[in-house]
């Protein structure tokens, strides 16, 4: 538990509040910090306390174990809420009048990632993920290629059909 809130409760609360698939948080935690499959408590502790880098000048990692971070955003529960609020904001931008994130990510529009790959998101969720991490980084941790592969493994391992409420993976995120 972090701040007295279990990871499961934090994920369930954020999923419900922000109408996001709970797998988003599990996959992001694994893809970013290897938190799901690790069998012991991760070191440094900042990998959990600042799992998604909310409130930090850089994301904690073994290479950068002590980044400067806002102590008010410490805790997996607070990091999950921050990630959820951030992704929901990106989705709302794509679904709103601008129909694009602040970084220019939108559906059916080709944009070039930081690592020089042209990407055309086919749905709002993909556009939001590229706003969050505008990199593909094929065969590397940290990019959307890795996120997609971890998602496929996790979804397959639980025989997840992709449904969230009445929606399916790939369906529009705008309601």
BAMI-59603 format. One line per 10 residues: their letters; for each residue x, y negated, z of N, C-alpha, C, CB. Coordinates in pm, 1 decimal. Glycine has a CB too. Layout:
% residues N
A> X Y Z X Y Z X Y Z X Y Z; ... .
% end
This chain:
% residues 175
XXXXXXXXXX> 84.7 119.1 0.0 0.0 0.0 0.0 88.1 -123.8 0.0 -95.7 -0.7 122.2; 37.3 -225.3 -63.0 106.2 -353.3 -70.3 8.4 -459.2 -20.5 156.6 -384.5 -216.7; 48.5 -535.6 79.9 -40.6 -633.0 143.1 -167.3 -565.2 193.9 -76.6 -745.3 44.5; -154.8 -438.9 234.5 -268.4 -364.4 286.3 -363.9 -311.5 180.8 -343.1 -449.2 379.1; -326.2 -321.9 53.1 -412.3 -278.6 -57.8 -339.8 -169.1 -135.2 -449.0 -399.0 -152.3; -404.7 -54.6 -151.8 -341.2 52.9 -228.8 -333.7 15.0 -375.9 -418.4 185.5 -211.6; -242.4 76.2 -446.1 -229.5 51.5 -590.4 -359.2 86.9 -661.7 -111.9 132.7 -649.9; -421.2 197.7 -622.6 -546.2 240.2 -686.0 -656.1 135.9 -666.3 -591.5 375.7 -629.6; -666.9 81.4 -546.0 -768.6 -20.2 -518.8 -738.6 -147.7 -596.1 -776.5 -50.2 -368.3; -612.2 -188.0 -599.0 -574.5 -309.0 -672.8 -610.7 -294.5 -820.9 -422.9 -337.4 -657.1 .
XXXXXXXXXX> -581.7 -178.6 -878.4 -611.7 -154.9 -1019.9 -762.4 -149.4 -1043.8 -546.1 -24.2 -1067.5; -835.2 -80.7 -955.9 -980.6 -71.8 -970.4 -1044.6 -210.5 -959.2 -1039.7 23.2 -863.8; -999.4 -290.0 -863.1 -1055.1 -424.9 -846.1 -1027.5 -512.8 -967.4 -997.6 -490.5 -720.7; -903.7 -511.6 -1014.6 -868.1 -594.7 -1130.6 -940.7 -547.8 -1256.3 -716.0 -592.0 -1153.9; -952.2 -418.0 -1274.1 -1022.9 -363.8 -1391.1 -1166.9 -410.2 -1393.4 -1017.5 -210.7 -1391.6; -1230.9 -405.1 -1278.4 -1370.5 -446.4 -1268.0 -1386.1 -597.5 -1283.3 -1428.5 -401.6 -1134.6; -1306.2 -671.3 -1210.9 -1315.7 -817.9 -1213.0 -1289.6 -875.6 -1351.9 -1217.2 -878.1 -1113.6; -1187.0 -826.0 -1418.7 -1144.9 -883.9 -1546.6 -1190.0 -801.8 -1666.9 -994.8 -897.9 -1549.3; -1265.8 -696.1 -1643.3 -1317.8 -608.6 -1748.6 -1206.1 -557.0 -1838.6 -1421.9 -682.6 -1832.3; -1108.0 -494.1 -1774.3 -993.9 -438.0 -1845.7 -982.3 -290.0 -1814.4 -863.5 -511.9 -1808.4 .
XXXXXXXXXX> -929.6 -214.9 -1908.3 -909.5 -71.5 -1893.0 -803.6 -45.6 -1785.5 -867.9 -7.2 -2028.1; -832.7 38.0 -1685.4 -734.9 67.2 -1580.6 -603.1 125.1 -1633.3 -795.0 162.9 -1482.0; -608.9 193.3 -1745.7 -484.7 247.2 -1802.5 -386.0 136.4 -1839.6 -515.8 332.0 -1925.8; -435.9 17.1 -1869.4 -347.4 -95.4 -1900.3 -244.7 -113.2 -1789.3 -428.5 -225.4 -1919.7; -290.1 -110.0 -1664.4 -202.2 -136.0 -1551.0 -105.6 -20.9 -1526.0 -284.4 -162.2 -1426.5; -155.2 101.2 -1539.4 -67.5 217.2 -1521.0 39.5 222.7 -1629.1 -149.1 346.8 -1521.4; 0.0 199.4 -1752.3 95.3 203.3 -1863.5 195.1 89.5 -1851.6 22.0 195.7 -1998.7; 146.8 -30.5 -1819.7 236.9 -145.1 -1806.0 334.9 -118.7 -1691.3 156.4 -277.0 -1781.0; 288.2 -62.5 -1577.3 376.4 -33.9 -1464.0 483.5 67.9 -1502.7 295.0 17.8 -1344.1; 444.9 166.6 -1581.9 542.8 267.1 -1626.4 635.1 209.8 -1732.9 471.2 392.1 -1680.8 .
XXXXXXXXXX> 578.6 142.4 -1830.6 659.9 90.1 -1940.5 758.2 -16.8 -1892.5 569.7 32.4 -2049.7; 716.5 -97.6 -1795.4 801.4 -206.7 -1749.5 899.1 -165.4 -1639.8 716.0 -319.1 -1700.1; 854.3 -79.7 -1546.3 935.0 -50.8 -1428.4 950.0 97.2 -1394.8 876.5 -119.9 -1312.4; 892.4 186.8 -1476.4 894.3 330.9 -1449.0 838.8 362.0 -1310.6 1036.6 385.5 -1461.2; 730.4 294.7 -1273.2 675.0 309.8 -1139.0 582.9 430.0 -1123.9 600.7 186.2 -1101.6; 520.3 474.4 -1230.1 421.6 582.3 -1218.8 488.1 718.4 -1207.3 327.8 581.1 -1338.6; 588.5 742.6 -1285.0 651.3 874.7 -1286.4 766.5 888.7 -1187.2 701.0 905.0 -1424.3; 806.8 781.0 -1123.8 915.5 788.9 -1026.6 866.9 862.4 -902.1 967.6 647.0 -989.9; 947.0 953.4 -850.9 904.4 1037.1 -737.8 943.0 979.4 -601.8 963.6 1175.0 -751.6; 1027.9 878.6 -598.2 1064.4 812.4 -473.1 1034.9 663.4 -486.8 1214.9 836.8 -437.6 .
XXXXXXXXXX> 1033.7 593.5 -373.4 1007.0 449.9 -378.8 1117.1 382.0 -459.8 998.0 389.0 -235.3; 1078.1 301.9 -557.9 1176.5 239.4 -646.7 1268.8 141.0 -575.0 1105.4 168.1 -758.8; 1391.5 138.0 -620.6 1484.8 35.4 -574.7 1532.4 -41.3 -696.2 1605.4 97.5 -496.1; 1552.2 -166.7 -683.1 1521.3 -246.6 -565.5 1369.7 -261.4 -547.1 1587.3 -384.5 -576.6; 1327.4 -296.3 -425.8 1184.9 -309.8 -394.2 1116.8 -413.7 -482.5 1166.8 -347.2 -247.5; 1192.4 -507.9 -534.9 1135.1 -610.9 -623.5 1070.2 -549.5 -747.0 1243.5 -710.3 -666.5; 1111.2 -428.7 -784.4 1048.2 -361.5 -899.0 901.3 -335.2 -872.1 1119.9 -229.5 -930.9; 864.0 -317.7 -746.1 723.5 -299.0 -709.2 661.6 -433.4 -673.2 710.0 -199.6 -590.9; 727.9 -506.7 -586.5 672.5 -632.0 -534.1 650.8 -737.1 -643.3 764.7 -688.2 -427.2; 728.5 -730.0 -749.4 715.3 -823.1 -862.5 712.2 -742.9 -992.1 832.6 -927.4 -864.4 .
XXXXXXXXXX> 633.0 -637.4 -993.9 631.4 -540.2 -1103.3 613.1 -601.4 -1241.8 522.9 -441.6 -1079.6; 531.8 -703.6 -1252.0 503.0 -761.3 -1383.2 567.2 -898.9 -1401.4 352.7 -771.7 -1403.3; 653.5 -936.1 -1307.4 728.0 -1060.3 -1319.4 646.4 -1186.1 -1294.7 787.8 -1067.8 -1453.3; 524.3 -1171.9 -1243.2 442.6 -1289.6 -1214.7 506.4 -1369.3 -1101.8 297.4 -1249.0 -1177.9; 533.6 -1494.9 -1128.4 594.9 -1581.2 -1029.5 745.9 -1571.6 -1024.2 539.9 -1550.3 -896.7; 805.8 -1504.5 -1122.0 951.9 -1487.4 -1123.5 1012.7 -1559.0 -1243.3 989.5 -1337.6 -1126.7; 1140.2 -1595.0 -1228.1 1209.8 -1654.5 -1341.8 1255.6 -1549.3 -1442.0 1328.9 -1734.8 -1293.7; 1254.0 -1422.2 -1402.6 1277.7 -1309.4 -1492.3 1219.1 -1185.0 -1426.5 1431.0 -1290.9 -1523.0; 1193.9 -1081.6 -1503.5 1134.3 -959.5 -1450.1 1241.2 -880.4 -1374.9 1071.6 -873.4 -1564.0; 1210.7 -836.6 -1251.3 1308.0 -755.3 -1177.2 1342.7 -626.8 -1253.0 1253.1 -720.7 -1037.8 .
XXXXXXXXXX> 1466.1 -586.7 -1244.7 1512.1 -463.8 -1309.1 1642.5 -422.5 -1241.4 1531.8 -483.4 -1464.6; 1690.0 -302.3 -1269.7 1819.9 -264.5 -1213.0 1931.5 -362.1 -1253.1 1856.8 -123.0 -1257.5; 1921.8 -418.3 -1372.1 2023.7 -513.2 -1416.8 2009.7 -649.0 -1347.0 2015.1 -531.6 -1568.1; 1888.2 -685.0 -1308.7 1859.2 -811.8 -1240.6 1776.8 -782.3 -1115.1 1782.9 -911.1 -1335.7; 1837.4 -721.6 -1012.9 1760.5 -674.8 -897.3 1703.9 -785.2 -808.8 1846.0 -587.1 -814.7; 1759.5 -905.1 -812.9 1711.0 -1010.6 -724.8 1682.9 -1140.4 -800.5 1811.9 -1036.2 -614.4; 1583.7 -1138.3 -889.9 1548.5 -1263.0 -957.5 1480.1 -1357.6 -858.3 1456.3 -1235.5 -1079.8; 1478.5 -1486.4 -890.3 1407.9 -1582.7 -805.9 1258.9 -1566.2 -831.3 1454.4 -1729.9 -834.6; 1184.6 -1536.1 -724.3 1041.5 -1512.3 -735.4 966.4 -1585.9 -625.2 1011.3 -1362.1 -729.6; 844.0 -1625.3 -652.0 757.4 -1691.6 -556.0 708.1 -1588.3 -454.8 638.0 -1761.5 -627.4 .
XXXXXXXXXX> 741.9 -1602.5 -326.7 700.4 -1503.8 -227.4 548.5 -1492.8 -213.1 760.8 -1538.3 -94.0; 474.7 -1594.4 -252.1 328.3 -1587.5 -243.9 269.7 -1491.2 -346.7 268.2 -1726.1 -263.6; 347.7 -1453.2 -447.1 301.3 -1357.9 -547.3 362.7 -1219.5 -527.6 333.6 -1409.2 -686.5; 424.7 -1197.6 -410.9 483.6 -1067.4 -380.6 375.0 -966.2 -349.0 581.9 -1078.1 -263.4; 391.9 -847.1 -400.4 299.7 -737.3 -373.5 239.7 -683.7 -501.4 189.4 -782.0 -279.4; 234.2 -552.7 -509.9 179.6 -489.8 -630.8 37.7 -536.4 -656.6 183.0 -337.0 -618.7; -41.6 -552.0 -550.1 -179.8 -597.0 -566.3 -186.9 -735.0 -631.0 -250.5 -599.4 -431.2; -101.1 -825.6 -588.5 -99.6 -960.9 -645.6 -46.6 -960.4 -788.6 -14.4 -1054.4 -559.0; 49.6 -872.5 -814.6 103.2 -860.6 -950.2 -1.8 -805.4 -1045.6 227.6 -770.9 -951.1; -79.8 -707.1 -1001.1 -187.0 -650.4 -1083.8 -290.3 -758.0 -1114.7 -254.1 -529.5 -1012.8 .
XXXXXXXXXX> -329.8 -834.3 -1012.8 -428.0 -940.1 -1035.4 -374.5 -1045.4 -1132.4 -466.8 -1005.9 -902.6; -249.1 -1082.7 -1117.1 -187.5 -1181.0 -1206.3 -182.5 -1129.4 -1349.8 -46.2 -1215.8 -1158.1; -142.3 -1004.4 -1367.6 -139.0 -945.3 -1501.9 -279.2 -943.9 -1562.0 -80.9 -801.4 -1497.4; -377.1 -902.0 -1481.6 -515.5 -894.9 -1530.6 -566.5 -1032.7 -1571.6 -607.6 -835.0 -1423.0; -542.7 -1132.5 -1489.4 -586.0 -1268.7 -1519.7 -518.1 -1319.3 -1647.3 -554.8 -1362.9 -1401.3; -391.4 -1287.0 -1662.3 -315.1 -1329.2 -1780.3 -369.6 -1263.2 -1906.9 -165.8 -1295.0 -1763.0; -385.4 -1131.4 -1904.5 -435.7 -1059.3 -2022.3 -578.3 -1103.5 -2054.4 -430.9 -905.9 -1999.2; -663.0 -1120.1 -1952.3 -800.2 -1166.0 -1975.9 -798.6 -1303.4 -2041.6 -880.4 -1170.5 -1843.6; -708.2 -1391.5 -1999.4 -695.0 -1523.0 -2062.3 -658.3 -1512.2 -2209.5 -590.7 -1605.7 -1989.5; -567.2 -1422.0 -2241.1 -529.4 -1401.9 -2381.2 -646.5 -1348.4 -2461.9 -410.3 -1306.0 -2391.6 .
XXXXXXXXXX> -719.3 -1252.8 -2405.3 -835.5 -1197.3 -2475.7 -941.4 -1304.9 -2497.3 -895.4 -1078.8 -2396.8; -966.5 -1385.3 -2395.2 -1065.6 -1492.2 -2408.4 -1024.0 -1593.1 -2514.7 -1085.8 -1562.9 -2274.2; -894.4 -1619.2 -2526.2 -846.3 -1711.7 -2629.6 -871.3 -1654.9 -2769.0 -696.0 -1740.8 -2610.5; -841.3 -1526.6 -2786.2 -862.6 -1462.7 -2916.3 -1012.1 -1456.4 -2949.1 -801.3 -1320.5 -2917.6; -1093.0 -1438.3 -2846.7 -1237.2 -1426.4 -2866.5 -1307.2 -1561.9 -2871.0 -1297.2 -1342.0 -2756.7; -1239.9 -1667.4 -2830.0 -1300.5 -1800.4 -2824.4 -1294.8 -1874.7 -2956.1 -1233.4 -1882.1 -2719.4; -1318.7 -2003.1 -2948.9 -1324.5 -2084.9 -3070.9 -1190.6 -2090.9 -3143.0 -1370.0 -2225.7 -3037.2; -1080.9 -2086.8 -3069.3 -949.2 -2090.2 -3134.3 -921.9 -1961.0 -3209.6 -838.8 -2114.4 -3030.7; -977.4 -1850.5 -3163.2 -958.6 -1717.6 -3219.0 -812.1 -1677.1 -3228.2 -1021.0 -1710.6 -3354.8; -731.2 -1733.3 -3138.2 -589.0 -1699.2 -3133.8 -534.6 -1735.8 -2996.9 -509.4 -1771.9 -3246.4 .
XXXXXXXXXX> -427.6 -1669.0 -2957.2 -359.5 -1703.5 -2832.8 -277.5 -1829.6 -2855.5 -269.2 -1586.4 -2783.5; -224.5 -1884.3 -2748.9 -140.3 -2003.0 -2759.1 -18.1 -1976.9 -2847.4 -95.8 -2048.5 -2619.8; 28.2 -1851.6 -2848.7 142.9 -1814.7 -2931.2 107.0 -1781.3 -3075.0 212.4 -1698.5 -2870.4; -21.5 -1793.0 -3110.3 -64.5 -1770.6 -3247.6 -106.7 -1628.3 -3280.4 43.4 -1809.3 -3338.1; -117.6 -1540.7 -3181.5 -158.8 -1403.5 -3206.7 -309.8 -1395.8 -3220.3 -110.4 -1310.8 -3094.9; -355.2 -1335.9 -3328.1 -498.1 -1318.8 -3353.1 -518.0 -1192.8 -3436.4 -558.5 -1443.8 -3425.2; -643.2 -1156.9 -3454.4 -672.0 -1036.9 -3532.2 -655.7 -1064.9 -3680.6 -813.7 -986.0 -3502.8; -607.4 -966.0 -3751.1 -595.1 -967.3 -3896.9 -507.9 -1081.2 -3950.6 -731.6 -976.7 -3958.2; -417.2 -1132.5 -3865.9 -324.2 -1236.6 -3907.5 -183.4 -1186.7 -3878.1 -353.3 -1372.9 -3834.6; -97.5 -1189.9 -3976.0 38.9 -1141.7 -3958.2 123.0 -1247.9 -3888.1 101.7 -1103.9 -4094.0 .
XXXXXXXXXX> 191.1 -1205.6 -3782.5 280.3 -1292.0 -3706.4 410.5 -1215.1 -3686.9 216.7 -1335.0 -3568.1; 520.7 -1286.2 -3679.1 650.7 -1222.5 -3662.0 689.9 -1221.9 -3515.3 757.8 -1293.9 -3745.8; 731.0 -1106.7 -3467.3 772.1 -1091.8 -3328.2 910.7 -1152.0 -3306.5 771.3 -943.6 -3287.4; 949.6 -1163.2 -3180.9 1081.9 -1215.4 -3146.7 1192.2 -1129.5 -3207.2 1098.6 -1222.8 -2994.9; 1166.0 -997.9 -3218.5 1267.2 -910.2 -3276.6 1253.8 -898.1 -3428.5 1258.3 -772.9 -3213.5; 1180.0 -989.0 -3490.9 1176.7 -999.6 -3636.4 1086.5 -903.0 -3710.2 1310.2 -982.8 -3686.6; 987.5 -844.2 -3643.1 896.5 -749.7 -3707.4 764.0 -819.9 -3736.5 874.3 -624.0 -3618.0; 713.6 -803.8 -3857.6 582.6 -858.8 -3892.7 474.3 -765.4 -3841.2 569.3 -879.3 -4046.4; 381.8 -820.2 -3762.7 275.1 -741.9 -3700.7 141.8 -807.6 -3732.5 295.8 -730.0 -3546.6; 43.3 -724.7 -3767.9 -92.3 -772.2 -3793.4 -186.6 -698.1 -3698.1 -133.7 -749.8 -3944.0 .
XXXXXXXXXX> -219.3 -759.3 -3583.3 -308.6 -692.6 -3488.7 -445.7 -665.2 -3550.9 -324.4 -777.4 -3362.3; -494.9 -543.8 -3531.1 -625.8 -508.6 -3586.2 -738.2 -534.4 -3487.0 -627.2 -362.9 -3628.5; -702.7 -565.4 -3360.3 -806.3 -595.4 -3262.2 -752.9 -694.2 -3158.6 -855.7 -466.0 -3193.6; -843.8 -744.2 -3077.1 -809.6 -846.0 -2978.1 -711.3 -793.9 -2873.5 -935.6 -896.2 -2909.7; -726.7 -667.3 -2834.7 -637.2 -609.4 -2735.5 -492.5 -608.0 -2782.2 -681.0 -469.2 -2702.0; -471.9 -574.1 -2906.5 -336.0 -572.3 -2961.7 -279.4 -713.6 -2969.2 -335.0 -507.2 -3101.5; -362.8 -808.8 -3009.0 -317.7 -949.2 -3013.1 -276.8 -994.8 -2873.2 -429.7 -1041.9 -3069.5; -354.7 -959.5 -2771.6 -322.9 -997.6 -2634.0 -192.5 -933.8 -2587.1 -436.9 -957.8 -2540.4; -171.7 -806.9 -2621.4 -47.8 -740.1 -2582.3 74.3 -804.9 -2647.3 -54.0 -592.3 -2619.1; 60.7 -849.5 -2770.9 173.3 -916.0 -2837.0 195.5 -1056.8 -2783.9 150.6 -921.1 -2987.0 .
XXXXXXXXXX> 91.5 -1122.5 -2734.8 112.1 -1251.3 -2668.5 189.3 -1228.4 -2538.9 -24.0 -1322.7 -2640.2; 152.9 -1123.2 -2466.8 219.2 -1091.0 -2340.1 366.2 -1053.3 -2362.4 145.4 -975.9 -2269.1; 391.5 -970.1 -2461.3 527.7 -924.5 -2492.8 542.6 -926.9 -2644.4 556.4 -779.8 -2434.6; 587.4 -1038.3 -2700.5 592.6 -1052.2 -2846.5 710.7 -980.6 -2912.4 597.9 -1197.1 -2882.1; 726.0 -853.2 -2877.8 833.8 -771.8 -2932.6 783.2 -631.1 -2962.3 953.2 -766.8 -2835.2; 840.4 -568.1 -3065.1 811.8 -428.3 -3094.3 913.1 -341.2 -3021.4 815.0 -401.1 -3247.4; 1040.5 -370.3 -3037.0 1150.1 -296.7 -2974.9 1135.1 -146.1 -2993.5 1157.8 -329.7 -2826.9; 1127.8 -103.0 -3117.7 1111.7 39.6 -3146.3 1220.7 120.9 -3078.0 1113.9 65.0 -3297.8; 1179.1 229.7 -3013.6 1267.0 320.8 -2940.0 1338.5 255.1 -2822.1 1368.9 378.2 -3033.6; 1279.3 147.2 -2768.5 1338.5 78.7 -2654.5 1230.5 45.8 -2552.1 1411.6 -49.5 -2699.6 .
XXXXXXXXXX> 1270.9 37.9 -2426.0 1179.3 -1.1 -2319.9 1150.2 -150.6 -2330.9 1237.9 33.6 -2180.5; 1027.6 -188.8 -2295.4 993.3 -330.5 -2287.0 909.3 -384.1 -2400.8 1115.8 -408.8 -2279.3; 901.0 -312.4 -2509.5 824.4 -362.3 -2623.5 691.1 -291.5 -2639.6 904.7 -347.6 -2749.8; 616.0 -335.5 -2737.1 484.4 -277.4 -2761.0 490.7 -138.6 -2822.4 404.7 -367.5 -2849.9; 599.7 -106.6 -2890.4 616.4 29.7 -2940.9 619.5 126.5 -2823.0 746.2 42.4 -3026.3; 696.7 94.7 -2720.8 707.6 179.4 -2602.4 574.9 183.3 -2526.7 820.4 129.0 -2510.4; 510.3 66.8 -2511.9 380.2 61.1 -2445.0 281.4 155.4 -2513.6 325.3 -83.7 -2444.5; 273.0 148.8 -2646.7 179.5 233.1 -2721.3 209.1 381.4 -2698.0 186.3 200.7 -2871.6; 335.2 418.5 -2700.2 372.2 558.9 -2680.4 340.7 606.8 -2538.6 520.7 578.5 -2709.8; 369.0 525.2 -2438.8 335.2 563.3 -2301.5 183.6 574.0 -2287.9 392.3 460.5 -2199.3 .
XXXXXXXXXX> 111.1 482.3 -2348.4 -36.0 488.0 -2344.0 -85.8 620.2 -2402.4 -97.9 368.5 -2421.6; -32.3 659.2 -2515.9 -73.9 784.2 -2579.1 -47.3 904.8 -2488.4 -1.5 802.1 -2712.8; 68.2 905.8 -2423.3 103.0 1016.4 -2333.4 8.9 1020.2 -2213.9 248.7 1003.6 -2285.4; -13.6 906.3 -2151.4 -100.6 901.6 -2033.3 -243.8 938.4 -2070.9 -97.0 761.3 -1968.4; -296.2 880.3 -2177.3 -434.4 908.2 -2218.5 -451.4 1056.0 -2252.5 -473.7 820.8 -2339.9; -354.2 1112.2 -2321.7 -360.3 1253.0 -2359.2 -354.0 1343.4 -2236.2 -246.6 1287.1 -2455.4; -270.2 1307.4 -2139.5 -252.4 1393.1 -2021.8 -378.1 1403.1 -1936.5 -138.7 1341.2 -1937.2; -466.1 1304.1 -1945.6 -590.7 1309.6 -1868.4 -711.4 1333.4 -1959.2 -610.0 1179.5 -1788.9; -684.2 1368.4 -2084.6 -789.6 1391.8 -2183.7 -883.5 1272.0 -2192.4 -869.2 1518.7 -2148.9; -825.9 1153.6 -2186.9 -902.1 1028.9 -2190.9 -948.9 1001.7 -2332.9 -817.5 910.8 -2138.3 .
XXXXXXXXXX> -1078.0 991.4 -2352.8 -1129.0 969.7 -2487.9 -1117.0 824.9 -2535.0 -1272.5 1012.3 -2494.6; -1085.6 733.8 -2444.7 -1070.6 594.8 -2483.4 -1186.8 507.8 -2444.9 -1050.1 585.7 -2628.0; -1285.5 561.3 -2381.4 -1403.1 481.7 -2347.9 -1379.8 395.0 -2225.0 -1522.5 572.1 -2325.1; -1428.4 272.6 -2228.7 -1435.7 185.2 -2113.4 -1573.4 122.7 -2118.2 -1320.8 76.6 -2112.7; -1659.9 167.3 -2029.0 -1797.6 122.0 -2036.3 -1857.1 176.0 -2164.8 -1807.5 -33.5 -2030.0; -1911.9 89.3 -2245.4 -1969.7 129.0 -2372.9 -1872.8 109.9 -2488.5 -2095.8 50.8 -2398.8; -1749.9 64.6 -2458.7 -1653.0 35.5 -2564.2 -1554.1 150.1 -2579.1 -1578.5 -95.5 -2534.5; -1484.1 150.5 -2689.5 -1381.4 249.8 -2719.5 -1252.2 179.3 -2752.3 -1424.2 341.3 -2835.8; -1140.2 249.0 -2730.3 -1012.1 193.6 -2768.1 -1018.6 158.2 -2916.2 -895.8 293.2 -2737.9; -978.6 35.9 -2947.7 -984.5 -11.6 -3085.5 -1105.9 -96.4 -3114.3 -982.5 103.8 -3178.8 .
XXXXX> -1210.1 -87.2 -3027.6 -1326.9 -173.1 -3044.6 -1289.4 -315.3 -3007.7 -1446.1 -123.6 -2958.5; -1363.6 -413.8 -3057.9 -1336.7 -551.6 -3020.0 -1348.2 -572.7 -2868.8 -1431.9 -644.6 -3092.8; -1265.8 -657.7 -2814.5 -1268.6 -687.5 -2670.9 -1361.7 -804.0 -2642.0 -1127.4 -718.9 -2619.4; -1410.9 -869.7 -2745.4 -1503.6 -981.8 -2728.1 -1644.2 -924.6 -2710.7 -1497.4 -1081.2 -2850.4; -1717.4 -983.2 -2620.2 -1850.6 -930.0 -2593.6 -1962.6 -1011.5 -2639.3 -1867.2 -908.7 -2455.7 .
% end
